Amino acid sequence: MIPVQYRDAESEELLEHGYEAAAPEIGSRVGIGFKEYEVLYRWRCVPTSCIVYVRRADSLEKSRAV
């Protein structure tokens, strides 16, 4: 298990933290609370911890529709 912090890519606000079996892949979607987020990038991802930057998946869908 690896400690993972999920942060908002724009504000760097900590959205959630916990333990995962592996670090989430870039481009994958993760559920945080009742919302879905897309993994944009990982920072300082080492065997002992990982910081993952995400953005709301629904904002991604809106930007593609325009």
Contact map, one row per residue, 1 for C-alpha under 8 A:
111000000000000000111100000000000000000000000000000000000000000000
111100000000000000111110000000000000000000000011110000000000000000
111110000000000011110000000000000000000000000001110000000000000000
011111000000000011110010000000000000000000000000111100000000000000
001111100000011111000000000000000000000000000000011100000000000000
000111110000011110000000000000000000000000000000001111000000000000
000011111001111100000000000000000000000000000000001111000000000000
000001111111111000000000000000000000000000000000000011100000000000
000000111111000000000000000000000000000100000000000011100000000000
000000011111000000000000000000000000000000000000000000100000000000
000000011111100000000000000000000000000000000000000000000000000000
000000111111110000000000000000000000000000000000000010000000000000
000000110011111000000000000000000000000000000000000000000000000000
000011110001111110000000000000000000000000000000000000000000000000
000011110000111110000000000000010000000000000000000000000000000000
000011100000011111000000000000010000000000000000000000000000000000
001111000000011111100000000000000000000000000000000000000000000000
001110000000000111110000000000000000000000000000000000000000000000
111100000000000011111000000000000000000000000000000000000000000000
111100000000000001111110000000000000000000000000000000000000000000
110000000000000000111110000000000000000000000000000000000000000000
110000000000000000011111000000000000000000000000000000000000000000
010100000000000000011111100000000000000000001000010000000000000000
000000000000000000000111110100000000001000000000000100000000000000
000000000000000000000011111100000000001000000000000000000000000000
000000000000000000000001111100000000011111000000000000000000000000
000000000000000000000000111110000000011100000000000000000000000000
000000000000000000000001111111000000011000000000000000000000000000
000000000000000000000000001111100001111000000000000000001000000000
000000000000000000000000000111110001111000000000000000000000000000
000000000000000000000000000011111111100000000000000000000000000000
000000000000001100000000000001111111100000000000000000000000000000
000000000000000000000000000000111110000000000000000000000000000000
000000000000000000000000000000111111000000000000000000000000000000
000000000000000000000000000000111111100000000000000000010000000000
000000000000000000000000000011110111110000000000000000011100000000
000000000000000000000000000011110011111000000000000001111100000000
000000000000000000000000011111000001111100000000000001111000000000
000000000000000000000001111111000000111111000000000111100000000000
000000001000000000000000011000000000011111000000000111100000000000
000000000000000000000000010000000000001111100000000111000000000000
000000000000000000000000010000000000001111111000011110000000000000
000000000000000000000000000000000000000011111000011110000000000000
000000000000000000000000000000000000000001111100111000000000000000
000000000000000000000010000000000000000001111111111000000000000000
000000000000000000000000000000000000000000011111110000000000000000
010000000000000000000000000000000000000000001111110000000000000000
011000000000000000000000000000000000000000001111110000000000000000
011100000000000000000000000000000000000000011111111000000000000000
011110000000000000000010000000000000000001111111111100000000000000
000111100000000000000000000000000000000001111000111110000000000000
000111100000000000000001000000000000001111100000011111000000000000
000001111001000000000000000000000000001111100000001111100000000000
000001111000000000000000000000000000111110000000000111110000000000
000000011100000000000000000000000000111100000000000011111011000000
000000000000000000000000000000000011110000000000000001111111000000
000000000000000000000000000010000001110000000000000000111111100000
000000000000000000000000000000000001100000000000000000011111110000
000000000000000000000000000000000000000000000000000000111111111000
000000000000000000000000000000000000000000000000000000111111111100
000000000000000000000000000000000000000000000000000000001111111110
000000000000000000000000000000000000000000000000000000000111111111
000000000000000000000000000000000000000000000000000000000011111111
000000000000000000000000000000000000000000000000000000000001111111
000000000000000000000000000000000000000000000000000000000000111111
000000000000000000000000000000000000000000000000000000000000011111
